[in-house]
Amino acid sequence: MSKDEMFAEAANNWDLERLYRDLAEAKQKCSPRARKGLTEREKLYLRGLLCGCSPAEIARKLLQSPKGVEVYVCKTLYQYFKRMPDVPNEKVGNWRNINNFLEGAGYKSQTKSSVKSKLNYSLPLEPLVKIVNLGVEQHTISIDINIRLAFPSDSESQRTEDMGDSDRTIN
């Protein structure tokens, strides 16, 4: 997996372009002589934080030093957050606060809640699991299972999907 693909789910839940732009402006306030815009590393670590990862978890996924990532995030992203106008001027020194601050400042995408509600409506109404056959031979357990899931459709009527009657063997 490339670094561009890591923490890609952050794009589903957050307005990354606006966040990158606003953090870049805050970066210029912190360090007027610094390179304009966020570096690729700053963007990567930000996406990791937005996915709920701690700096140590980000480091582990990137095969980097946990202390190195922690220090880098403290010296860069945390400083930028403190300079953002829509983020409360409270202590940002903990990665757990970042998502709450940014969500309160309106950076969280609204699409997540609509996707979540669509998923809730697509959950099975009355799942039916029937064990058809159970067999034990030496070190092998054979279980034949039929699964039937009834999903609500857009027109409130039920649509039934048969998930298959195939035999499964578990060793």
Buried (B, 14 or more C-beta within 10 A) or exposed (E): EEEEEBBEEBEEBBBBEEBBEBBBBBBBEEEEEEEEBBEEBBBBBBBBBBBBBBBBBBBEBBEBEBEEBBEBBBEBBBBBBBBBEEBBEEEBEEBEBBBEBBEEBEBBBEEEEEEEEEEEEEEBEEEEEEEEEEEEEEEEEBBBBBBBBBEBEEEEEEEEEEEEEEEEEEE
